Structures are given as C-alpha cells and as structure tokens.
Amino acid sequence: MKIKQKRVFRIIVFIAVHYIKVDSKKKPLSGGHMFSVQSGAPVCSQILLCCLDRDNQSDDDHVTVVQEVCCGSWSCRCVWEAELRTGTRGGCRFSMTAPGLLLQRLLAFYLLVSCTEGEQTVPQDTAPGGRNVLLIIVDDLRTSLGSYGDDVVKSPNIDQLASQSVIFTNAYAQQAVCAPSRVSFLTGRRPQTTRLFDFNSYWRTHAGNYSTLPQYFKEHGYETMSVGKVFHPGISSNHSDDFPYSWTHRPFHPSSEKFENEKTCKGKDGELHANLVCPVDVSAVPEGTLPDIQSTEEAIRLLQDVRQKNSSFFLAVGYHKPHIPFRFPKEFLKLYPIENITLAPDPYIPKKLPLVAFNPWTDIRKREDVQALNISFPFGPIPKHFQRLIRQSYYASISYLDTQVGKLLSALDTLELSSNTVIVFISDHGWSLGEHGEWAKYSNFDVATRVPLMFHVPGVTNPLQSRRSTFKYIDPFSYNPSNKSPVALRNVPVELVSLFATIAELAELPVPPKCPCPSFHVELCAEGQSIVPFFNMSEEENVSGMAAYSSYPRPSDSPQWDSDLPDLKDIKIMGYSVRTVDFRYTAWVGYNPVTFQADFKDIHAQELYLVKTDPYQDDNLFNNSWKYFGFKDL
C-alpha cells in the first residue's frame, strides 16, 4: 500500500500513533463509544485492544490508535491518551508488546515513512524553474544565533536574513557528522540508504547511483556551482565533490584551506602550534587570508559571472567555521570578553546516561593546547577556564562567519539577483559546548543534531511580500542588538533529508517522486518530503503529530578512542533516535555492518527525555517510564 505523502503522525514512546476522537452520540462499538477520525488518517483495519468501558469518560477524551507497520501491512491497537498522559489506569485492561518487538516496529515505521511501494513517475520536464538558488551550508553550527533566541552570539547579518525568511526551530540532521549528513541531504536519502556512516565510501558505488540536489538542477538547465565545503571532501564524494555529475564547473576550494590543521597558531611560548583555540592575525598567516574569506570572494565572482550571462543558477557555498580548529581573525574576541562567558547550563555527565550514548570528544583531544591539559580519558572534565575559552572561540567564529554571509548577501543584492533567488541557510549538524560533559558532535542529543534552517523566498517570506529584498551589510562591531527584526518561526519537527524536495518545489521545478521500498536501484527519488506546506502554518496549529529521525553508530557499549567516528567495519551498535515536540527517544541496538541490518532483539540501552520539562535532556526517564505512561512493563 502507498503511504500518503502528507500523513500526520505522532510517535508515543516507540510507535506511530493517530488520534481518534470519542463520539458518545454514535453507536457504541463494544459497550463503549464509537470512533470518528479526527486527523484525516485512515482508520485502522483492526482494533487489537481498546478501553471502551469506562464510566467516567467525557466527550473530550481521546483515544490513541497505534498503527504498527510490518512488511507493508498495518495492524492497530488503541489506548486512552489520558492514561498515557497522566499514568492512571482506571481499571482498563491493556498491555504492551515486548520492547524488542516494539523497537522492530519503530524501525519498520522509520524506514517506511520515507518511501512507498511500487514504481514512481519521474518528472519529464527538464526546463529551468522560475527561481535561482543560493544554498549556504555551514559546518558544525548549532542554533547559537540571535534569530534563534541566543542572547550572547552576535549574528546580525544572518539574523537579517532570518527576518525575511521562514525559520524552522526544530530542524534535525540525520547523523551528527559531516560526510553522512551532507550526502544524506544532498541526495535526499537517509544514511540507512546511502550506507554512509563514516567518511570511507562513495554512495554511487557503495549503495546506489543516486541523483543529487545540484545534479537535478543541472539536468534542468541550471548552471550549478560549488564553493568551499559543500560535499565532504575525500572518498565520500569520490575525491571530486561529485564532479561532473553534480556541477557544471569544477568545484572551488580555497587555497588557504591546506593550512587549517597546520601549526599556524601562536602560543604563549611564541612558537606556532596546531591548537584548538586559534585566533590569528590574518595578515600574518600563510597567504594572508583565511578559507572562508576566499570562499566569499569566489562566490561573489561567480554571481557576477552568472549576472552577466543572465543564466539560471544553483550556487552552493560551504563555510568552514565554526568547525574546529577555531581559527578566526583575532579581533572577533573583542565581541566576547572572557569574563562574560558562562559554562554550559548542564556541564556534568547525567547520572542515568547510558555509556554507549556518551561522546568522548576524541577529535579535540588531538589538538596541542588540549593535550597540554593532560585530561583523563574518556570523561575528562576539561578545566573550567579552558571550557570558557572554547565557548568564547566558538562564538567568535560564528560572528566571523556572519560577516562573510553578510558580504555575500549584500553582493547578491547589489547585483540585483536577490529578487529572484531562493536563499537557503543550513548547517550540517550541531556541536556540543560542554552540555552533558561533551564537546563536538557525534551524538543523538539536540545540541548535536539540531540545526538552523531558514528559507528566504522572494515575494513570499520577506516583509510586505515585496519583490525586492534588502540585505545591507551589518558590521557586528557597531550594530545595536535591540534593533532585531521579528522572524517567522515554525516549531514543527523537520529533517534535513527534506531539503531536496523542498528546494525543488521552491524553485518551481517538479518535485522528485517519493522513493519506493527498497530504492537502491532508483536513481531519482526523495525519502524526505517537501516542507513547503509548513511555511503557512499558524502558531496555534498542532505539530505534536510530527517527528524527526536521527541515528549514530558506536563500536562498543563504553567509550573508546574510535567511539566518535568508527569505521564501518567496526560498527557494532546503532542508536536510532526519534524527536517530537514533546520528547526524544533513542534505542541503541546491535548492528551488522556487513548486512547493514539492525537487530532490535539485541537492545543495549534506551533513552527517553521529556523536552518540555527537561530541555537539556539530562534526566533519562526510560527505566522509570512506566510511572509516567501507565505501562506495566517496558
């Protein structure tokens, strides 16, 4: 059967759910109340277990129908949502399937919501769409931006873009590491389909010859261009950034990029080091410039070129900062006096955190200034004074990035291209700044998976529906933070894997078909659905039915030196995570890297966080979840 593209679903603990409203005026089904569909989803074909005999039920009560997917067929159960919410049982007779089976069904649903059965119709129209595209991809940027409510970070140019955009506050990467995330959103396939969990394979030869987002635009007559870090360099993009498949011209990489990990950071001893914290005098570094400065210059040159040729374009610009090392112009430290820098609100490892979930931040341990601290492995902690230095440098790197984005957008305006260019601003994943005692990415927590995501569509998202955008460059050293413009926020959980379909629709190209199951043999399809329908949703609209999925591999149950980034052959455990507006649930299960199969009977650990009462995800409720959800045995 086909799964409807716009079906609204909800996850309760492990499983997909739909709401059915109780209607006491209809004929009882079994000594209780009749059901009528509230959400527009199809009614279950089988009701396995329902509490229909309560005497104290009101017309406002809801029952939750749990739809479980297995091999393309659906079976159903229903339980009172009031009991799920309050934990009271009220004498009703209900039970839960064993955890292993529930988890199998979670994974089945996870895979099936991304695809549909049968062959799909591929769009035949290859004419250019009505709009150009500027895709800005930032490396390791969490939602530490003024437009996302951060009162510390100074990001006036990105905030200006946000004020003329729709921004999603609950957007998530599918894996919190560079190559898997980028290949996922640039192909519109999840890591389970690209089969890329590390940096060491090229999807076209390792999984399937999947079309990419820029390739789709190229095939529709666009001039496609790549500047900086768009695909992750190396094996994962065939050492070519997927050229010539994805790009009209050979991708541009800054010449100064080769110095990023060299000894260019002046230490207190006057010598040069390969440090984590690395503010520099730009005039004194090799070539007298930095990679992101060069990328902005090249991107502006390309915009001038397409303006002169009057050609339709898809330009992707990938910025390195705030990726480590924190190598940025030293003057940006003035924006963040060290005495004003606070520690993370939850700098300690949670007591109930499963060890398999912990990220031992091995990449920053390799930097000379961190090595000098002689920090114990795997838990540390990092001395508080150095924690403040890391946070200060991360913020300064963002403000440096912001100036480059501002110069790029100002040039787009000056060249009179902004009135017909969709601007998309994203990050490949987040970055922990001491939360849970963790640093870097490499986990399923919000700080690692949650990303900024904003869409500027001329005449649609900018104020007064004007056909003219204004991106005047703002100097972060002189702007007034109180002048921030309001932004259009969308709280619905969404995924980066939806970018392919979304950008195609915004550019007025045919939306790629939804992928069949399996889709390894299909070159053009998308597992992520377009999120354009959410652009016009009201703040009052219920988004509890939506979910975003992420996953992360581990080589062992406890932290070791390759826990952050294990090679495919060493992956033994996979953490599958579901995020709704209400909670995050993660299951760590056995994984076979040869067959690419998860064993949901081999459960290593589970996590459950109620994000409204526990926004930092410090209190794992899983072992006590029966107290909160009324289940006898989980």
Secondary structure, DSSP 8 states (H G I E B T S, - for coil): ----TT---EEETTEEEEEEEEETTS--SSSS-EEEESSS----S---------SS--TT-EEEEEEEEETTEEEEEEEEHHHHHH---TT-------HHHHHHHHHHHHHHTTEESS--------S--SSEEEEEEESS--S-SGGGT-SS---HHHHHHHTTSEEEEEEE-SSSSHHHHHHHHHHT--HHHHT-SSSS--HHHHT-----HHHHHHHTT-EEEEEESSS-SSGGGTTTTTTTTS-SS--B--GGGGGTTSS-EE-TTS-EE--SEEEE-GGGSGGGS-HHHHHHHHHHHHHHHHHHHT--EEEEEEE-TTSSSEEEEGGGGGGS-GGG----SS-S--TT--GGG----HHHHTSHHHHTT---TTT----HHHHHHHHHHHHHHHHHHHHHHHHHHHHHHHTT-GGGEEEEEEES---EESGGG-EES-SSSHHHHEEEEEEE-TTTTSGGG-S--------TTT--GGG----EEE-S-EEGGGHHHHHHHHTT-----BEESS-TT-SS-BSS---GGGGG--TTS--TT--EEEEEEESSSS--TTSSS--GGG--EEEEEEE-SSEEEEEEEEEETTTTEEEEEEEEEEEEEETTT-TT-----GGGHHHHH--S--
